[in-house]
Amino acid sequence: MEDIEAAPGCLAAHKLHQACAWGSSGDELMSEAVIDKCKAGFFDQLTRKQRRLYEKRLGACSERYPVTELGGSIQIYLSSMCDEDLAATYFEVAKHGRISGTPRWKVPDVPE
């Protein structure tokens, strides 16, 4: 966790987490740290419409990787990595300036 927090930016933290992910619910906290780092670089730049789309896309992650009582640890991992991928995608688009349209993104196939 400390390495992710010490990473120089969103994309570095995201790559580090992808390389070191446990594949369990423990990844959720690391994903939250990465998402916070990423959102700091784009979220305030989003228009209301873009924020609604971002939230809708987070919902797509939840639909693809639903966390249920029966889903267990792996579903938490899959859902949090999907959310993290979305935040990293938006950050990457925003690092070149204001997000002028809709960042291209699709729900990823997160490796188990």
N, C-alpha and C positions, 0 to 999 in steps of 0.2 A: 504494500500500500504506500509506503514511504517513497518508493521509487517512482510510482505513478504521480504522486503529489510533487515530487522533485523534477519530473520531466519538464523540459523547456517549453512545452506547449501542448495543445490539444492533440495534434497528429502524432507527436512522439509518444504521448501517454497512451493513445489509442493503439499504436503499433506494439508498444510494450505489453499492454494488457492482452492483446491478441496472442502474442508469443508466450505469455506466462499464465494464461487462463487455466483455472482448475477444472472447469466444466461442471461446476456445482453452484449452489446458492451463495457460496462465499464470493463469487464473482460479482454479485449484485452491488456490494459496497465499492468495489473497485470501479465498476461501471459508473456508479454515481459520481465518483471523483473525476473520472474522465469526462462525463457529460457536463459537470459543472465547469470544468476547464474549457470545454468546447463552447458551451452556451455563453460564456463570458465574451467570446469573440464574435458572436453573431446575434444573439437573441434581441438585444436592444435595437438592432438595425431592421428588424422585421416589421412590416406593416401589419395591421390587424388581420388582413386576409392571409398573409403569409404565416402568421402565428396560428390561425385556425387550421391551415393546411398542415403545419408542423404537428399540431396536436392530433389531427386526423391520421397522420402517418404514424404517430406513436400508437394510436389505436390499431393500426394495421399490424404492428408488431405484436400487440396483445392478442389479436385474432389469430395470427399465424402461430404464435407460441403461447397459448393460453396457460396461465398459472392457475391451477386448481388444487384442491386438497389432494387429489389423486395424482397430480402431475409431478410433484416432488421437486427435488433439487435441480434436475436437468432442465426443467421447464423455466425455472427462475433464471438459470444461466442463459438459456436461449433467448428469452424475452429481453433480458438486460443487455445482452450483446447486440441485439437488433436495435434497441433504443440508442445504444452507444454509436453504432454505425450511422444512424440517422444524424445524430448530433455532429459527428465528425464530417459527414458529407456537407452539412450546412456550413460548418466552420470553414471547410476548404473553399467553398464558393465565396464566402464572405471575406476571406483574407485578401482578396483582390479588390475589395471595396464593397460598396453597398450591393445587397442582393437585389438584382433588378428584375428577376423573374422567378420562376419556380425551379429550384435545383433538381436535376435529374436524380432520381433515387427509386429503387424498388426494394421491397422487403428481401433481405439477403437470406441465402441458405447458410445458416450458421452451422459450422461443423460441430458435431457432438464429441 
